[in-house]
C-alpha cells in the first residue's frame, strides 16, 4: 500500500480531516498540524501551489498498524522479525512519473516555526547506494537555501559513511509507504538494506528513476553533494526544544520526478509523527538485548520522554537480579536512552499511572536504582553538549525478591457482575 492508497483508506474509514480553506506554507499549516496532532490531515488548497499537503499520517500506533496491515500490539514483533529476516525487494517499472525540473520552489515545503532557519523537508527518506555496502535508507532534515540547494543535518552514521566512501549522488524520497517510513528509521547495522526491512514488513517494490533504485514515492529528488558547507538551523528537534546552528553539508538538486497530481508529506518537528517514527523502531532493539538476559514481555519508548530518552520495559522476573540486568541491557539496546523503568509483567506499560504506582509500591531508591555517567544523546539539552556525557538512571520497579507477591498485587473485583444491570 503506497502513501496515496493509505491516505484514501484513511478517508474511507472517516479518519482523515480535510482542510478545504487555503492555507500558507509559512507557519499556518504547521500550526494546524500541531493543534490536530495525532489526527491525519489533508490540506487540499495550499496558497501558491497546485500540490496538496498531507500530515500526521503516522502519528499514532493505530495509524502505523493500519498502514502495515497489522494490529498495534503486533508492531514490535513484526518489526523485530523484519529486522532479523529482511527480504530484498523486487525492481519494477516506474509508471506515471514525470520530470519537472530542479526547482524546489514548486513543492509546498513548509516553514514550521519562526525560529526555523528556513523551509524544511522533514519527511524525506534519503536513499544512497554503495558498490560494496548496497542500499541505505535514512531520515535527514533538509533546509532549503535556494531553489536548487539544500543543507542537510547528517549525523556520523551510515549515510555519512556512504558519503565518505565517495557516493556523492543520492535520492530523496518524499511521500512514502508506511513500511518505508518505519524501516528507514531503524538503526540497522552498516550494510543491511533498510528497504529490505521495509519489504519484510509489507511488500515494497523498488523503481528506477534518474539512475537510482528507490521505493515508489510521491516525489523523488535526485541530488548531489557539492563539497560546500552552510549554516543549518535553528530547527525544533525531537525534544521540542530548538537545536543549535551547525555547519553542515550542502547538496544541489539535479532532477525532480513526481507522480501525476502528487501529494507532499509534511512531518511536524517534535510532533507525534516525528516521535513515533524516531522512537518506536528502538523498541525491538531494546527488546532484543533484554531478552538476552531475562524474559522480556514488552517495551515502550515513552512520548513524555521525547520518544527517545525514556523507556519502560516489562519482564517476567525469575531471578533476583533480573531487574538490574534488564536495566543494563536496555541501555545497551538504545545508546541514547537516559532513563529506563523496569516493571513486572502485571503492569500495563502503556498506562503511566500503573508505572508510577509500581514505583510508589515496589521501589526503594537505595536498593533498586542504577546511576552511571556515559555518553548519551546529542538531543538532550541538559547533557554536556560537547562531550554528550549525561547521567543515566535505571529504576527497578519489580516486586522485591523473597517477599510475598500477594502483598504487591491489586485486588480483583469482589464479584463478577454487569454494571449495566444496575444503571
C-alpha positions as CSV (number, residue, x, y, z in Angstrom):
1,X,0.0,0.0,0.0
2,X,1.6,3.2,-1.1
3,X,1.1,6.5,0.6
4,X,-1.8,7.7,-1.6
5,X,-3.6,4.4,-1.2
6,X,-3.1,4.7,2.6
7,X,-4.5,8.2,2.6
8,X,-7.5,7.1,0.6
9,X,-8.1,4.2,3.1
10,X,-8.0,6.7,6.0
11,X,-10.5,8.8,4.1
12,X,-12.9,5.8,3.7
13,X,-12.6,5.0,7.3
14,X,-13.5,8.5,8.3
15,X,-10.1,9.1,9.9
16,X,-8.9,11.8,7.5
17,X,-9.5,15.5,8.3
18,X,-9.8,17.6,5.1
19,X,-8.9,21.2,5.3
20,X,-10.5,23.0,2.3
21,X,-9.7,26.6,3.3
22,X,-6.5,27.9,1.5
23,X,-3.5,27.7,3.9
24,X,0.0,29.2,3.8
25,X,3.2,27.0,4.0
26,X,4.7,29.5,6.4
27,X,3.5,28.7,9.9
28,X,-0.2,28.2,9.1
29,X,-0.1,24.6,8.0
30,X,2.2,23.7,10.9
31,X,0.0,25.4,13.4
32,X,-3.0,23.3,12.3
33,X,-0.8,20.2,12.3
34,X,0.2,20.9,15.9
35,X,-3.4,21.7,17.1
36,X,-4.6,18.4,15.5
37,X,-1.6,16.3,16.3
38,X,-2.4,12.7,16.3
39,X,-5.1,13.1,13.5
40,X,-4.3,12.7,9.8
41,X,-4.9,15.9,7.8
42,X,-5.1,16.6,4.1
43,X,-4.6,20.3,3.2
44,X,-6.4,20.4,-0.2
45,X,-5.5,24.0,-1.1
46,X,-2.1,25.4,-0.3
47,X,-1.5,29.0,-1.3
48,X,0.7,29.4,-4.3
49,X,0.9,25.7,-5.1
50,X,-1.2,23.2,-7.0
51,X,0.1,20.4,-4.8
52,X,-1.8,19.4,-1.6
53,X,-0.1,18.6,1.7
54,X,-0.8,15.5,3.9
55,X,0.3,15.4,7.5
56,X,0.2,13.4,10.8
57,X,-0.3,10.1,8.9
58,X,1.8,8.1,11.2
59,X,1.1,10.0,14.4
60,X,-0.3,7.0,16.4
61,X,0.5,3.3,16.8
62,X,-3.0,2.6,15.5
63,X,-2.3,4.5,12.2
64,X,1.1,2.8,11.8
65,X,-0.6,-0.6,12.3
66,X,-3.3,0.3,9.7
67,X,-0.5,1.2,7.3
68,X,1.3,-2.1,7.9
69,X,-1.9,-4.2,7.8
70,X,-1.5,-5.5,11.4
71,X,-2.7,-4.8,14.9
72,X,-1.0,-2.2,17.2
73,X,0.2,-4.9,19.6
74,X,1.9,-6.8,16.7
75,X,4.2,-3.9,15.7
76,X,7.2,-4.8,17.8
77,X,7.1,-8.5,16.9
78,X,6.6,-7.7,13.2
79,X,9.4,-5.1,13.1
80,X,11.8,-7.4,15.1
81,X,11.2,-10.2,12.6
82,X,11.7,-7.8,9.6
83,X,15.0,-6.6,11.0
84,X,16.1,-10.2,11.6
85,X,14.8,-11.5,8.3
86,X,14.9,-8.8,5.6
87,X,13.7,-9.6,2.1
88,X,15.4,-8.0,-0.9
89,X,12.7,-6.0,-2.8
90,X,11.8,-6.6,-6.5
91,X,12.6,-4.0,-9.1
92,X,9.6,-3.0,-11.1
93,X,9.0,-0.4,-13.9
94,X,8.4,3.2,-12.9
95,X,4.9,4.2,-14.1
96,X,3.2,7.6,-14.0
97,X,6.2,9.8,-13.2
98,X,7.3,12.9,-15.0
99,X,10.4,15.0,-14.6
100,X,9.6,18.6,-13.6
101,X,13.0,20.3,-13.4
102,X,15.3,21.0,-10.5
103,X,13.2,23.7,-8.7
104,X,12.2,23.1,-5.1
105,X,10.0,26.2,-5.1
106,X,7.4,24.2,-7.0
107,X,6.9,21.9,-3.9
108,X,5.0,23.2,-0.9
109,X,7.9,22.9,1.6
110,X,6.9,24.2,5.0
111,X,8.5,26.7,7.3
112,X,7.2,25.3,10.6
113,X,8.2,27.8,13.3
114,X,9.5,31.4,13.4
115,X,12.8,30.1,14.8
116,X,13.5,27.9,11.7
117,X,16.5,28.7,9.6
118,X,14.3,28.3,6.5
119,X,11.8,26.0,4.9
120,X,12.5,22.3,5.7
121,X,12.0,19.0,4.0
122,X,11.3,17.0,7.2
123,X,9.8,13.7,5.9
124,X,12.3,12.9,3.2
125,X,14.0,9.5,3.1
126,X,17.5,9.6,1.7
127,X,18.3,6.5,-0.4
128,X,22.1,6.1,-1.1
129,X,23.9,3.3,-2.8
130,X,27.4,1.9,-2.4
131,X,29.0,-0.8,-4.6
132,X,30.0,-2.9,-1.6
133,X,27.6,-1.9,1.1
134,X,24.4,-1.9,-1.0
135,X,21.5,0.4,-0.3
136,X,21.0,2.6,2.8
137,X,17.7,4.4,3.6
138,X,17.5,7.0,6.4
139,X,15.9,10.2,7.5
140,X,17.7,13.6,7.4
141,X,16.2,17.0,7.8
142,X,17.0,19.3,4.9
143,X,16.8,23.1,5.0
144,X,16.2,24.8,1.6
145,X,18.7,27.6,0.9
146,X,17.8,28.2,-2.8
147,X,15.6,26.8,-5.4
148,X,18.1,24.0,-6.2
149,X,20.2,23.7,-3.0
150,X,19.7,22.3,0.5
151,X,21.8,22.0,3.6
152,X,21.4,18.6,5.3
153,X,21.8,17.6,9.0
154,X,23.9,14.4,8.8
155,X,25.0,12.6,11.9
156,X,28.1,10.4,11.8
157,X,26.3,7.2,10.9
158,X,25.6,5.2,7.8
159,X,24.8,7.9,5.2
160,X,27.8,9.8,6.4
161,X,29.9,6.6,5.8
162,X,28.4,6.3,2.3
163,X,29.4,9.9,1.5
164,X,32.9,9.3,2.9
165,X,33.2,6.4,0.5
166,X,32.7,8.7,-2.4
167,X,29.0,8.3,-3.1
168,X,28.1,11.9,-3.8
169,X,24.8,11.4,-5.6
170,X,21.7,10.1,-3.9
171,X,17.9,10.2,-4.0
172,X,15.4,11.9,-1.6
173,X,12.0,10.2,-1.5
174,X,9.0,12.2,-0.2
175,X,5.5,10.6,0.3
176,X,6.5,7.1,1.2
177,X,4.6,4.0,2.2
178,X,4.3,3.2,5.9
179,X,6.8,0.3,5.6
180,X,9.4,2.6,4.1
181,X,8.8,5.3,6.8
182,X,9.2,2.8,9.6
183,X,12.1,0.8,8.2
184,X,14.1,4.0,7.3
185,X,14.0,4.9,11.0
186,X,15.6,1.6,12.1
187,X,19.2,1.7,13.3
188,X,20.3,-1.5,11.4
189,X,23.9,-2.4,11.1
190,X,26.0,-1.0,8.3
191,X,25.4,-2.9,5.1
192,X,21.9,-4.1,6.0
193,X,19.4,-2.7,3.5
194,X,16.5,-0.8,5.2
195,X,14.4,-1.2,2.1
196,X,14.7,-5.0,2.5
197,X,13.4,-4.5,6.1
198,X,10.5,-2.5,4.6
199,X,9.8,-5.3,2.1
200,X,9.7,-7.8,5.0
201,X,7.2,-5.5,6.8
202,X,4.9,-5.2,3.8
203,X,5.6,-5.7,0.1
204,X,7.8,-2.9,-1.1
205,X,8.9,-2.8,-4.7
206,X,11.6,-0.5,-6.0
207,X,11.5,1.5,-9.1
208,X,14.4,3.1,-11.1
209,X,14.4,6.9,-11.6
210,X,17.3,9.0,-12.6
211,X,19.7,6.1,-12.3
212,X,18.6,5.3,-8.7
213,X,16.6,2.4,-7.3
214,X,14.1,3.9,-4.9
215,X,10.8,3.0,-3.3
216,X,7.6,4.2,-5.0
217,X,7.1,7.7,-3.6
218,X,5.0,10.7,-4.5
219,X,8.2,12.8,-5.1
220,X,11.7,11.6,-6.0
221,X,14.5,14.2,-5.9
222,X,18.0,13.4,-7.3
223,X,20.7,15.4,-5.5
224,X,24.5,15.6,-5.3
225,X,26.8,16.8,-2.6
226,X,28.7,20.0,-3.7
227,X,31.5,19.9,-1.2
228,X,30.3,23.1,0.4
229,X,29.1,23.7,3.9
230,X,26.4,26.1,5.2
231,X,24.8,27.0,8.5
232,X,21.9,24.6,9.2
233,X,19.2,25.5,11.7
234,X,17.8,26.5,14.1
235,X,15.2,23.7,14.0
236,X,12.8,22.3,16.5
237,X,14.1,18.8,17.5
238,X,12.6,15.7,18.9
239,X,12.8,17.2,22.4
240,X,10.5,20.1,21.3
241,X,13.5,22.4,22.1
242,X,15.5,24.3,19.4
243,X,18.6,22.5,18.0
244,X,21.7,24.6,17.6
245,X,23.1,26.0,14.3
246,X,25.9,24.0,12.8
247,X,27.9,24.0,9.6
248,X,26.5,21.1,7.5
249,X,26.9,19.7,4.0
250,X,25.2,21.3,1.0
251,X,23.6,19.3,-1.8
252,X,22.5,20.5,-5.2
253,X,19.2,19.3,-6.8
254,X,19.8,17.7,-10.2
255,X,16.3,16.3,-11.0
256,X,12.9,16.1,-9.6
257,X,10.3,13.4,-10.5
258,X,6.7,13.5,-9.4
259,X,3.7,11.3,-9.8
260,X,0.6,12.7,-11.5
261,X,-1.1,15.0,-9.1
262,X,1.5,14.5,-6.4
263,X,0.9,14.9,-2.6
264,X,3.6,16.4,-0.4
265,X,4.1,14.8,3.0
266,X,5.0,17.2,5.8
267,X,6.2,16.0,9.2
268,X,5.8,18.2,12.2
269,X,9.1,18.7,14.1
270,X,8.7,17.5,17.7
271,X,5.2,16.2,16.9
272,X,3.8,12.7,17.4
273,X,4.7,11.5,13.9
274,X,8.3,12.6,14.4
275,X,8.4,11.0,17.8
276,X,6.9,7.6,16.8
277,X,9.0,7.2,13.7
278,X,12.1,8.0,15.7
279,X,11.4,6.2,18.9
280,X,9.3,3.1,18.1
281,X,12.0,1.4,15.9
282,X,14.2,1.4,19.0
283,X,11.8,-0.8,20.9
284,X,12.8,-4.0,19.1
285,X,16.5,-3.4,19.7
286,X,15.8,-2.9,23.4
287,X,13.6,-6.0,23.5
288,X,16.3,-8.0,21.8
289,X,19.0,-7.0,24.3
290,X,16.8,-7.5,27.3
291,X,15.7,-10.9,26.0
292,X,19.4,-12.0,26.1
293,X,19.5,-11.7,29.9
294,X,15.9,-12.4,31.0
295,X,12.3,-12.9,29.7
296,X,11.2,-9.6,28.1
297,X,7.5,-9.2,27.7
298,X,7.1,-5.7,26.2
299,X,8.9,-2.4,25.6
300,X,7.7,1.2,25.3
301,X,9.7,4.3,24.3
302,X,7.5,6.9,26.0
303,X,6.2,10.1,24.3
304,X,6.8,12.0,27.5
305,X,10.5,11.2,27.3
306,X,10.6,12.7,23.8
307,X,10.1,9.2,22.3
308,X,13.9,8.9,22.6
309,X,15.3,9.4,26.1
310,X,12.9,7.3,28.2
311,X,11.7,3.7,28.1
312,X,9.6,1.3,30.1
313,X,10.4,-2.4,30.0
314,X,8.2,-5.2,31.1
315,X,9.8,-8.5,32.2
316,X,8.8,-11.9,33.7
317,X,11.0,-11.9,36.8
318,X,12.6,-15.3,37.5
319,X,15.8,-14.4,39.3
320,X,16.6,-11.8,42.0
321,X,18.8,-9.6,39.7
322,X,16.6,-9.8,36.5
323,X,15.5,-6.2,37.0
324,X,19.1,-4.9,37.2
325,X,20.2,-7.0,34.2
326,X,17.2,-5.7,32.2
327,X,18.3,-2.1,33.0
328,X,21.8,-2.6,31.7
329,X,20.5,-4.5,28.6
330,X,18.1,-1.6,27.8
331,X,20.9,0.9,27.9
332,X,22.9,-1.4,25.5
333,X,19.9,-1.7,23.2
334,X,19.4,2.1,22.8
335,X,22.6,4.1,23.4
336,X,20.7,7.4,23.6
337,X,18.5,6.2,26.5
338,X,18.7,8.4,29.5
339,X,16.2,6.8,32.0
340,X,14.6,3.4,32.0
341,X,12.0,1.8,34.2
342,X,11.7,-2.0,34.5
343,X,8.4,-3.4,35.7
344,X,6.8,-6.8,36.3
345,X,4.5,-8.1,33.6
346,X,1.3,-7.4,35.5
347,X,1.9,-3.7,34.9
348,X,0.5,-2.1,31.8
349,X,3.5,-0.2,30.4
350,X,1.2,1.9,28.2
351,X,-0.5,3.3,31.3
352,X,1.8,5.8,33.1
353,X,-0.4,5.7,36.2
354,X,0.3,2.0,36.6
355,X,4.1,2.5,36.1
356,X,4.0,5.3,38.7
357,X,2.0,3.0,41.1
358,X,4.7,0.3,40.7
359,X,7.4,2.9,41.5
360,X,5.4,4.0,44.6
361,X,4.8,0.5,45.9
362,X,7.7,-1.7,44.7
363,X,10.7,0.6,44.6
364,X,13.4,1.6,47.1
365,X,15.9,4.3,45.9
366,X,18.8,3.0,47.9
367,X,18.5,-0.6,46.6
368,X,16.7,-0.5,43.2
369,X,18.4,2.2,41.3
370,X,21.4,2.3,38.9
371,X,23.2,5.6,38.2
372,X,26.1,5.9,35.8
373,X,27.8,8.6,33.7
374,X,28.0,7.7,30.0
375,X,27.7,9.3,26.6
376,X,24.1,9.9,25.7
377,X,22.1,11.7,23.1
378,X,23.0,14.9,21.4
379,X,19.3,15.7,21.6
380,X,19.4,16.0,25.4
381,X,19.8,19.8,26.1
382,X,20.8,19.1,29.7
383,X,23.8,16.9,28.8
384,X,27.3,18.2,28.1
385,X,26.7,19.4,24.5
386,X,30.4,19.0,23.6
387,X,31.1,15.5,25.1
388,X,27.5,14.2,25.2
389,X,28.2,12.9,28.7
390,X,25.0,12.5,30.8
391,X,23.8,10.8,33.9
392,X,21.8,7.6,33.0
393,X,19.4,6.2,35.6
394,X,17.7,2.9,35.7
395,X,14.8,2.1,38.1
396,X,14.0,-1.4,39.0
397,X,10.3,-1.3,39.9
398,X,9.8,-5.1,40.1
399,X,8.4,-6.8,43.2
400,X,11.2,-7.3,45.8
401,X,12.7,-10.8,45.7
402,X,11.8,-13.0,48.5
403,X,8.7,-11.1,49.5
404,X,5.1,-12.5,49.2
405,X,3.9,-11.5,45.8
406,X,0.3,-11.1,47.1
407,X,1.4,-8.2,49.2
408,X,2.2,-6.2,46.0
409,X,-0.9,-7.1,43.9
410,X,-4.1,-5.1,43.5
411,X,-7.2,-6.9,44.5
412,X,-9.6,-8.0,41.8
413,X,-13.3,-7.1,41.9
414,X,-15.1,-8.9,44.7
415,X,-17.8,-10.2,42.4
416,X,-18.4,-10.7,38.7
417,X,-21.3,-8.7,37.6
418,X,-22.6,-6.5,34.8
419,X,-22.9,-2.9,36.0
420,X,-25.4,-2.2,33.2
421,X,-27.9,-4.2,35.2
422,X,-27.7,-1.6,37.9
423,X,-28.0,1.6,35.9
